[in-house]
Structure formats: C-alpha cells, structure tokens
C-alpha cells in the first residue's frame, strides 16, 4: 500500500469523524429561541459590560440593541479603552440621549494586563448586578436575548451561560473562512459537553458570556487571565475548572456579530490568537498544519492527480467535507454557493497560523490595538487547550 493511499484513508476517516462529531454535537445543543422570556419586569440585576477600543463604526447600533432589551432590571457599563478614533464622541452623544448609560474612560493600561481583559475587569468592578454579561462593542442582541438568557440560567441553575452567535458579515470567501474556522473550534472545544460536570470540556464566547457575579469573584475575575489573548475561552475554562456549572446555546438570530470586514482583516485579527492555541510552542505548529493539510487539502489534490483507488477515496472525502460545510451554511442561513470557498479556506488557515508564528517570533510578542505584549510574558499564562 502506497503512502498516498495511507494518507487518503487517514484523511477520509478523519473527515468522517469530524463531520459526525460536529453534526451529533450540534444536535445535542439547545436553542435560545426555545427558552421562554418569563416576567421581564422582575429578576436579578444584570450588568452588561461592553469594552470598546476604536469602535466608532459599530458601537451606537450595538448599544441601541442593549438599551432596547425587554428585560428591565438592567445596567449597561461601557468601558472606553484608550480609543483614538471617534468612539468617545459617539459615547458622549449617546449618554446625552440615554442617561442610564454608564461610561468609564481608561487613559492608561497598567503593566501586566492586556487591554481587553483589563477593560472587562474594570467594568466588572463597577458593576452592581448579580449577573454579569461580557459582550463586545459590535454585537447586536435581539430584544428578548437577555430575558431568555436569565430565564435559562435560573431554570437550569447555571453559573455561566454563553451563546453561539450568528455571523452577519458579507463576502462569500470571508463567510466560508469564518464558518470553516468556527467548525474547527467547535470540534476542539465541543461546547455541547460543557454542561456535563463529569468531563473537562469548557466553553466561552466573547460575544456573550453571562456569569454570576459571585462566581466571577470567586475565580478571581480576569486577574488570572490578564495576559491571555483568548480571554473569552479562558474565562469559561476557569469557571469549569473551579467546579461551576456552565452551558452553551445556539443563539441563531438572537446574537449577531459582524465579525470581520474582510479576509485580510480576519488574517490580521487572528494573528494574536493562533500561536496562542499551542501556547507559543513552535514544535507543535507542524502538527497543526499536518492536521489541517491531510483531511482538507490533500484530498482535493488526490481527486486531480491520484490513481483510481486514491481518487475514489479522496472524492468521497471531499464530498463528506462539503456536505458538513453545507450543513453549517444552512445553520447560518447562508446560500449553498458559498461552498466553493471551502476549497480555498484551508490554505488561508495554514497561512494565518504560519504568519501568526512568524510575526510573533519576529516581534518578540504580539501587537494588539497598538500595544506590544512580550512573548516571555505571554508564555507565563496558562495554556488554553491542555
């Protein structure tokens, strides 16, 4: 048996396992839309913390969606983290219109902190609510989202609830890339297992992390992840490791996020995260690239250049992968004509990983929002996935 046949069989088996795992896992996940809103006039005080750094384009629409929530016992805290664009002016105008908005300005970043983690920690310290919601300044919430989340938290006695958002950016290749990377993260994290306290699976999503304030304080808040670039997932990991109960729901049209404007913006945006997934260990990078290459790239080549047996197996592999991607497109209400993009996205994913490693090593760390964070300090943080 040739090496090409062996690799083709490995690729086929891998993509079948991947596709079945994602499909079965998604089927196990509950939907926020199936949760009742209950009485929106009473309930625990919910503090929504919104960090903002150069978000003049999106923040007004995002805050209006928060101000329009059906849930009444609500406070909204916006932390303007050293913005250099027109974010401050937008916030000032909105505060004139909506006096209930609480706005806090950060002028300097303390040493030993990443900007976003510090902004979230600052907002949480100002919060008075029994429940904290950490979200982003470009997130749009449907008006019943908070009410439904509070109801689900209460009825299921949860300590932490996070929601899978719907991406609302435009562009066939960009949407294909976002969905492809998103499916990979789902496979790695397996959020459908997070509710089971008997396993170590955890979840956290920056667009919507709702956590009991008492739990947040008990785990030490963002202090323990103050230098981690993947703060949302790490918050979920800390909550699970401390023995608290968490769950993740599919939010569909309840949480909308224009994640990136373009493929190039996404490549730049993920530079800070990809190397962190392997905790800045260079020797693990070829392993990750191999895992992406064999089931996602090699089969396409096998269909074109392989002999009859290899070609048949590779054709099956490509078909199974595209079927899984089509299912993902349907869940996001996207058209089938995005499918060709998934033949290109694995190459972009490999490029993002290699660029993340190269740029981080060359710069001796990462640049994020104009701030440099040294690699030696980043390596001191806890690993994300192991």
Order of alpha helices (4+ residues) and beta strands (2+ residues): alpha-beta-alpha-beta-alpha-beta-alpha-beta-beta-alpha-beta-beta-alpha-beta-alpha-alpha-beta-beta-alpha-alpha-alpha-alpha-alpha-beta-beta-alpha
